[in-house]
């Protein structure tokens, strides 16, 4: 695909806030997934080794809930931008849901993995996964049992695609963080990379995270992101 290189290269980083209005809880704050829970009991390799049933059950529940949810207007607006914008655009998501894809996004870099995929700890194969996993599940590739885990990145593990995405972010001229608290590194570092290269940095959130961004656009993503995409495409059609 060829891009108009006179237009800004837009890098978008999304977090749980972009899926909140689809009914998927965020992690932090009231009603969040981590509220009253110790994340190290669920989202670490140590937890998986110690209590595989508990960890599998947590992700099984989230997987089945995800299958009942629908993308919202913010996912659709981002997808429209990816398809209609003539410049270069990169969508990075910390979310493990597939709502960007179902909202029409042609390319999503899931740095924290994908809930609807499994990974075999024996052979490394990654497969689509819509059913529950348990300690007896067999790998479709190597047929080992008890080796499948959710294809998600846990605390203490390295996020995916970082080298490629650092490079893209260094090349960005416009950086937008949508619905993320900016508390989890290295994802939270993308804005600093973008800033160090003089990209214009915009934050979309209900509340401002800190003073790193050039512009803060308050409000629910379904409204603010839709209006932003309308204005960007209006200017660049
Ligand atoms: P958080 O739960 O930390 O933050 C969600 C952000 O979305 C908050 O800043 C909210 O204010 C904002 N928000 C909520 N509803 C919104 C809406 N309708 N419109 C706009 N903003 C809204 O989620 P993340 O920043 O995504 O990692 O969390 C980062 C990582 O921490 C996750 O990927 C996950 C988690 O632990 C792993 O599991 C590795």
Boltz pocket constraint, residues with backbone or C-beta under 6 A from the ligand:
constraints:
  - pocket:
      binder: B
      contacts: [[A, 14], [A, 15], [A, 16], [A, 17], [A, 18], [A, 20], [A, 21], [A, 26], [A, 27], [A, 28], [A, 29], [A, 32], [A, 43], [A, 94], [A, 95], [A, 112], [A, 153], [A, 154], [A, 155], [A, 178], [A, 179], [A, 180], [A, 181], [A, 182], [A, 183], [A, 184], [A, 204], [A, 205], [A, 206], [A, 207], [A, 219], [A, 220], [A, 221], [A, 222]]
      max_distance: 6.0
